[in-house]
Amino acid sequence: MRTRTAISIAAALLTALTACGKSEAEVQADCEKAIVEASTVTNRPAACDDLAEDDYKALLIARTLRDGGVVDDNGDVDLRQLVDEDQ
């Protein structure tokens, strides 16, 4: 009887924990919001801990390009800004 109860409790707890998990898209969106100017490859925001290293680096590069004016909010690249040597 105790074994069944323990198994039932463990199954219910596992189900509850699984239901609370975030999707990959949600984790990525939270990470993107958490990336600030001080964020680097080694200074990673806690919201990005569950994101793969390559995915985090891609978000970091995208943020840098947007901040530099090379890519706008729609994802369009300004080629003149990209090759401008005055910057």
Summary of the structure (lengths in Angstrom):
residues: 87
radius of gyration: 20.6
end to end distance: 72.8
largest distance: 76.4
contacts: 173
relative contact order: 0.09
helix: 61%
strand: 2%
